Amino acid sequence: MERYVNDAVELLKQLIATPSVSRDETRAADIMGEHLKRWGLPYGREGNNLWVGCPDWDDQRPTLMLNAHIDTVKPVATWTRDPYEPTVVDGDVLYGLGSNDCGGGLVATLQAYRMMVTRPRTYNIIWVCSAEEEVSGKDGFSRVLHRLPPIDVAIVGEPTGLQPATAEKGLMVIDGYAHGVSGHAARNEGVNAIYEALDDLVWLRDYRFRKESELLGPTKMTVTVVESGTQHNVVPDQLHFVIDVRTNEFYQNEYLYEFLRKHMKKCELKARSFRLHSSSIAHDHPLVKRCVSMGMTPFGSPTLSDQALMPWPSLKLGPGQSSRSHSADEFIRISEIRDAISTYVRLLTGLELG
């Protein structure tokens, strides 16, 4: 085990030291490929996505996928350390951008894969490293999806404190527009686009969706951006706003979009995408039942991952804490990586997928 933990930590240090902001992960993907080759793991690559399947592949068996992403967000301005300098403090805390989200899960799932391919299994196992997760980009998991074999279930190595997130909220971003007529603010002329939007913005603030999820809670929408006006003495003729919609399993994005459009009095709405739906896995699935038998507690996650792009059952399970993600002085504990590798191997050893 310690050899695999050391391999994981050394790889993670190299990844931290290699900037890999979404859409700019080429060098980090190269590093992953170099390590896969060094460890004797033949891999495929599509853009900056990589995958490797077990050598004893059998099309007659079910297939389990391990997945985590290689990209990071941009470092926030309040870092007190160099975000690209991997630093270990007190022998356990590893600081660096992407260490928690999702470097720890990335290297832990890979080491678990290395261990599991040498063990007897009744299923195939494939490891997938995806790009552009933080922006749900077209060259991320969506690009590699058609290159993968049929998958029966997946474990996504996002930071969950090693508890299984068996449901995940979806995301839909909507642009709203209000239109007016420009005029001089000193005279009674023009139609103020800000005033045109007010009733719709208040409705968006106050409306509550009726169906609440046991795991995910209510569907939630938040106006996060408002832009209008050019100068103090000109009545604005346009207003633009953005709505962040987080859906539970009871509402499909397409339905919600049409519902919101019908309730707008003056504003026009345009959805950027419908593809990031809420996802979940049945609690009687063998993988979930195995998690529970090991003492884990299923929960619902409010944050989005590549699960939203997977047309098969999946759950999130990984080292670290979601609260550290996208924050200054991000870190992962080496002990968390060790526990994650051990947990994955225990979970997968003897697993029967049906």
N, C-alpha and C positions, 0 to 999 in steps of 0.2 A: 504493500500500500504506500509506503513512504516514497518509493521510487516514482510512483504515479503522481503523488502529491507534489514532489519536487519538480517533475516535468511540467505539471500544471502551473505552478508558481513561476517558473522560469519563462514559460511561454507567455503568461500574462504580463510579466514585466516587459517583455519585448513588445507586446501589443500596446501597453500603456505608453511606451516611449515612441510609438509610431502613430502620429495623428491619423485618425480614421473617421472624421466627421462624415455624416451621411452624404453619399454621392462622391466621396473621395477616399474610398477604402482600398484602392488597388495595392498599395504597398503592404497593408495589413493582410490582405488576402494572399499576397505572395509569401509572406512569412508563414501563414497557416499551411500553404502548400508545401513549403520547405520542410516543415515539421512532419506533416503527413508522410512525405517521401522518406524522411529520415527514419520514421517508425515503421516503414514497410507497408503503408496503407495506400493502395492505388485509389486515386480520387478523380472525380469529375469536377469541372469548373464551367460555370456559365456566368460571364461578367465577373463580379466579385463574390458570387455564391459558390460554395464548395460542398461536395457530398462524398461520402464513402460508405459502401455497403458491405455486409459481412461476406467473407469468402465462401461460406457454406450455404449460399443463397438457394432457396427452394421455392419456386413459384406456387407450390401447393400449400405452403404455410402462410399464416397471417404475418403481417409486417408491422413492427413498431419503429417509430421515428423519434430520435433525440434531436432537438433543435435549439439553437441560440443564435443571437445576432452579433455581428462583428463591428458595427458602426457605433458611433457615439454622437451625442449632441455637442454643440460648441461649448467651451468652458465659460461659465459665468464670470463676471468681473470681480467677484468677491473671494476668489481663491486666494488663500494665504501662502500656498505652495505652488511650485511649478506643476501644472496639471499633467505634463508629459514627463515628469521625473518620478519613476516608481521608487517609493521610499517605504521601507519596512520599519515600523516603530514597535519597540518592546517585543520584538521577535514574532509578532502575530498580525499587526495591523498594517495592511498594504494600501498606501495612498496612491491615487492616480485617476485621471479621467477615464471613465469606462470600467473601472475595476469592479464596481458593484453592478452596473447596468451596461453591458451584460457580460463583462469579461469573466467574472467568477463562474457564472453558469456555462459560458462557452467552453472554458478549459475543463470544468468538472464533467460536463456531459461527454466531452471527447475522451477523457481518461476512463470514464465508466464504459464507454464504447470499447476502448482498447482492451479492457478487462473482460467484458462480456463476450467478445468474439472468440475468446479461447475457451468458453464454457459451454456445456450442453444447453441447448434451448429448443423449444418447440415452435419458435417463431423466428422470422428474419429480423435483423436490426440494421438500421441505417442512421447515420449521423449527418446532419445538414447544418452548415454555417451560412446564415443569410445576411445579406447587405440591406442597407437603406430601410431598416426597420423603424428607425426614429421618425422617418418622414413618410412611411408607407409608400415608398417610391416604386415606380414601374420596373426598375432594375433590381429590386430586392426579391423577396420570396415569390412574388408573382411571376418573375422571369424564369425561375428555376422549376416552377410547379410542373410544367409539361415534361420536364426531363426526369421526374421521379417516377418510380414504380407505384402501383396501387398501395396506399397506406391504410392501415386499419385503425391505428391510434397513435397519438403523439404526446411526448412530454416536452414542454417548452421551458428552457432553463432560466426563466426570468427570476429576479430576486423576490422570493415569497417567504423568507424565513424557514424554508424547507417544510412548508405546509402546502397542501394541494389546493390551488385555485381552480375549482371545478366549473366556474362560470366567469365570464368576462364581459364587461359592458362594451357595446359597439360605439362607433363614433360617426357623426355626420356633421360636416361644416357647411353652413349656409351663408351666402352673401345676401344682404338685404339692401334695397335701394328705394329711396323716396325722391320724388321729383317736384320741383317748384318752378318759380319764375324769378329771375334775378331783378333787382331793383335797388334804388338808393334807400339806405336805412333811414334817412332824414325825412323822406316823403312817404306817404301812404300808398306805396306801389309794390308790385311784386308779390310772389307767393313763397313764403319761407319753407324750405324743404325740411328744416328742423321741426317746425310745428306740424307739418304734414305727417311726420313719423312718430310724433309723441304718443298717440293713442295705441299704435301698434307696439311700440317699445314697452309701454306700461302693461299691455296684455301679455307680452312675452315674459315680462318680469313676474307677473302674478299667477299665470296659469300653472296648474298642477295636473299631471297625468294620473289617471285613476288607478291603473294596474301596477301594483308594487310587487317586486320579486322578493322571495324569502332570502336569497343570497345576494342579490344585486341592489335591492332597494328600488327607489323610484327612477323612472326615466327623468333626466334632468336636462334643462336647456339654460344656457347662460349667454347673454349678449356681452361679448368680450372686446369689441372694437367699435368705435363710432368716429366717423370722419365727416366733417362738413365745414363749409365756409372758407373764404380766402382772406378777408380783412374786415375790420370792425364796421365799416360803413356800407357794406354790400350785403343785401339780402341773399342768402345762399340758395341756389337753384338745384343743388344736389346734396344728398346725404347717403353715405354708405355705412353699413354696419355688418358685423359678423356674429353669427350665432353658433355656439359650440353645443352640440346635442349629444348626450351620452345615453344610449338606449339599453334597456334591459331586454330579456328574451321575449317579452310580450309584444314588442313593437318593432316592425320592420322599418328600415329607413325610408323606403319608398312611400309607405303609408303615412308616416309622420310628416314627410315633406308635403304631400298633398293636403294633409290636415292643417298644417300651418299656413299654407297658401290660402286656403279657404277662409281663414280667420283674420287675414290682413285686410284692413280697411283701405289703406292708401299705398302700402309698400309692396314692391315686387320682390320675390325671393328666387334664388337660384342655388341649387345644391352643387357643391364641387364634386361629390362622388357619393354613390350609394353602396359601395362594395365592402365597407368596414362594419359588418353586422355583429351583433352580440353573439357570443358562442358559449356552449356548455357541453358537458358530458354527463350522461345518466349516472346516478349514484349507485346503481346496481351493476355498472360496468366492472369487469374483473380488475382493471387497473385501479379504480377508485376503491373497490372493496379491499384490495391488497394494501393500499395506503392506510385505510382505516384500521385494518388488522395490525398495522405496525405502530398504531398510536397517533396517527396524524389526524388533523381536523380540517375537513373541507371548508372552503370559504369562497365568497364572491369577490372578484377583483374589479375596482373601478377603472384601472388603467388598461390601455390598449396594447396589444402585441401582435405578432404575426399569426396568432391563433385566428384572428379575424379573417385571414385569407385561406384558412385550411378547411377544405370541404369534408373533413372527417373528425371524429371525436378527438378531443385533446384536453390536456390540463396543463397548468403552469406549476412548476415545482423547481425551485432553485435556491442557491445560497444568497445571503445578503438580505437587505431590507429595502422595500420599495421606497421608503421615506428618504433614503440616501440618494436615490437616483436624481440626476440633473441638478445636484446641489454642489455648492463649493466644498472643497476638501473631501471629495468622495473617497470612500475606502471600502475594502472587503477584508475580512479576517481570514488568515490562512487556515485557521481552525474551521472556519465555515466551509472552505473549499474541501478540506479533508472530510468533514461530515457529509458534504453533498456527494462526493464520490462514493463513500461508504453506503449512504442511503440509496443512491441509484442502484448500486450493485445488489444490495439486499432486496430492493423492490423488484428488480428484474430477474433475479435468480429464482428459478422454479415457477415464474409467472406463467399462467395458462390463459391464453387469449380466446379460447373457445373453439 
